């Protein structure tokens, strides 16, 4: 057995509730060589609740006493080879490793008071809502002669581990910069605050040669905001970060250029190590929850599932790495599906997978393109689209106009200007109604944006309108240019005007050193009703049209801070540059402003 080590990567503070928090790490064994993991060695994680100077606490959150009867607030957990020696522990919810080997006849209410295997608390110790905690995480390695085809049970594994009180005391000797995580649980559901702040970002290009350190720069001010140690300290501290795609670039140059292009698991592992071991990002990830979702560059540029016919091996390798390094510390709401939802401060979030289920089906048409999987035809098997629609309806029914955040890594609006629904592009009059099947088909048929998936867009918008679902805010990335789109509806639905509030807030890119390649604000529609920008989206057989105005463009590296203000029924959006300075951007009237304040319906 090896001694206690800091994690190879992590800790990452993942999914959070009011009473628990998921902690992620990756371990390493002495005989590992990259993705070639030593079969004769097993790694185990250790998580310990500690005080402000790193000393272990007991189950009553008091300093851990000496002696054989000490009861640390600590647990062992598995780091699995099939997940590249990564693992998570749901602190406050999971029970002791090996508990299934005990007599569980005693009621669960008393489980935490019993001694589990090797001195662990036998049951979960729930955390307190809206409370700050500090943990240290470590790994240890065991010799393992179990054949690969056989599984060692948790109870068998626990029998081979040392008393946890002994190991918990050793965490004080570890480097806190590489093993310590700090977090604050969310407020209790019946005591939700009226405000909420969080950070939003996407697209971390890794950089090349001496520029690799530039890719990590922006995460220093993001970490300072999460910790509350910068100029924004007077504002409410952000509760979490959303990273909405392209956390790695598997194809550093191009999917068509066979240079530095990830193809093997070792290649993908290297991409994640380069990103998650960068000092500023590593610090940010261990100081507040981070929710992640993939986009194309976690696999390859503009990925869609039609490529599975020729690139299934690439897809399975990329997704295996993604699930080990990103998906595993998320909520896992729908089993092994990549999309999920969570709630923070009483505000609901649905995080869509707009990448792995998209399909173009047939060349030369757009009406059979689907972004969130094919629509459901079997009532027993819902598509992602149906799940999102039902989630929106439930939030409106149960919580009224409470803002509903829908993460769509692909930008919902604005459209790229060359993909607009402008009848004039087909030689028809500017006032002619757009035809979703034919208008500007040459540019939309294989588009990577929502404009190439009108059936999905139409189904979602018509569901929002028909259900009176108010205060829907899409959160997006991908396009290497921050902006805000404010949508509205012209026409009548059931004889009445539609006065719903609908926005898309985009933050991109965290690092992208090629501004001449894409992201130019002039390449996006700014006003869908102006000549040369016409992009109205018809709904309900043309009786209603969705129009939008886009503003607040910022092309340089950036992240966004969003503040929900219930008292004023506003969503305030601030853009920060790579040094953490507030960026002045255009407001709805075209004036430079420190922030944009989006009007919402009261709730």
Phi, psi and omega in degrees: 000136178277168173283180181285136179233155167293155177299151173294318173224155182094187002286150170248128174277116184256222186304135185235146167230194178282344185230002179205165182210133178270126180249133182242141170214166167238135177259177177210143178254153184303330183265006177288145174227094183062234180278355177273096185269135182297119182290337184269012180227139180240137179251145181230142177265154176227127176239132186226129172286130183230167177270190187295339179250015173088012179274138183294147178249156178269185185293345174264009181061037173248160179307136183292125180280166176277179176095166186288344182265007180298138183239086182288152172277080189207151181217151166268154174207158187279143168245111192267137178298323181293346173247031175059041181058029172262160178193163179228157172227127179273089185294122183101353182229320183282157180259181183295142174299127179090008184296335182294348178273000181259167173283114184264023183291333182292140180304146184296334180301333180259005187296323183294339182275345180274163177264121177274190179305138178047039173084005177288152170299134187289336180234175178289148176249097184300144176277163181268136180302146174053047184228143180273140180224158177224129179231155169242141185235141182214172178229154169221156187242137178242144168294141185220110179261008179292128177303149184301330183278355178249149181251130174276126181291161177300321180295319178294319179295316181299327180295340182264002183262152178285163177306133188290335178295323178296313183288325181299325181291338183282347183292340178296339182275353185271158180286116183298332180295342183242002182218354188255136176238141178235137181203162175237127179296155177289163178292155178296148182304329181267009181218049186283139176288160180277345182240160177207136175234141176207164181254152182223134177201168179198163169066083175255090175295137188284345184079165180228148178052234184285357180271357184300326181292336178295329181294340183261352189299314189294339183285344176294308177293331176296316178298320180298321178295319181294326179279334182087036185239025178231196186293344179271009184300336179288343178272162175302139182291133176302138183273338181195173177237140170252120172252111197251042170127151179060045173292333170232163172241100179296324177254091188297326181252303179191150177292344180269352182253113184281048178234125180053044179248124183289127179227324180261166178298324178300322178297314181293321177302317180297321179298316181291322178296317180300321181282305190283347177262358175295135193300317182290317178294320179299320179294318180298317185293340182259009183243357177189159179300141173234123177257130185237153171212148184279161164228203191293322189287351168291345178239285170195164187306131176057037182299141169214160190289348176295340178283354181300332182300327182243348185227036180297322180298317178299315182298310183295325177292314181296317182288327175300315177293318180300316182292328178289319190258339181236304184300323191296334180263011175269189185286334182058046186296322187242056179063234183263008172291153186275336178281156184198174173221160177204171180228139176221127179061025182085001181254125185272144179230132170243124183255110185275149167263096181266013186245306192279345181253003180285143180213144180259347173060284187232139179291146174080013177217157178240342186289344176255015171277139182223128185268328184245036184086160178295146178302149182294136171240348177247118183297346179271351184226096182284140170280167177301322179301315180294324179294318178296315180298315180294323178298316178299316180297319181294319179297319180293319182292322186269332188231004177064227187275012175309131181306136181243115184262125179243110179281118175233100180309323173281132187293126179288317176200145009276165176276152167302141188294333179277000177245018184288157179270068184252110180303334180297335179293340178257014178083008178265169180295151182298335182265001178293145180292140178291149178247110184302332184277334190235329186302126177051039187298326184301326181266338185266338189300322180240029180294147176270354183260176180299336180296339177273002183228060186297330181294318178293316180298316181296315181298319182289315181294318179294327176293318179297315181292311183298327180270000182058039185276111190257158176058052174265127180236114173281144178237123191224173178217224165078317197266004177060037176196117177290146176190172176231135173244126177254116184261153177210169185237126176258139180110192183238144171236120185054038175080006183230153174292150179257116184243053178266151177262125185216126184223162165230125176249123183244135173232120182187137007242154175294322171206123178206103189273015184236066185296338179284347184278319180193175179091002179296125180305331180289353179268009179237147174296133177259325180217112189288359178254351184279146175304139182084351178231006188307124183208033177296140184250115185283141179228156177050055177057035175087359179288340181223146179228132174271121174244166179206159169238138180242140183202183180071029183290141177207116189268333181292168180307139186200161162224160181246148171245129180244129179240119176270127182239101183291322184299324181258358183053054183224153169240114182264128183243121176244143177249133179241143180276184188292344177263003179087008178277144179294127180265133176275127182230166181289141175265188184299331180267003179087009179265146177292136184215156178285341180199166171244133182251109185270125181284134178235164171287141179299151178220000000 
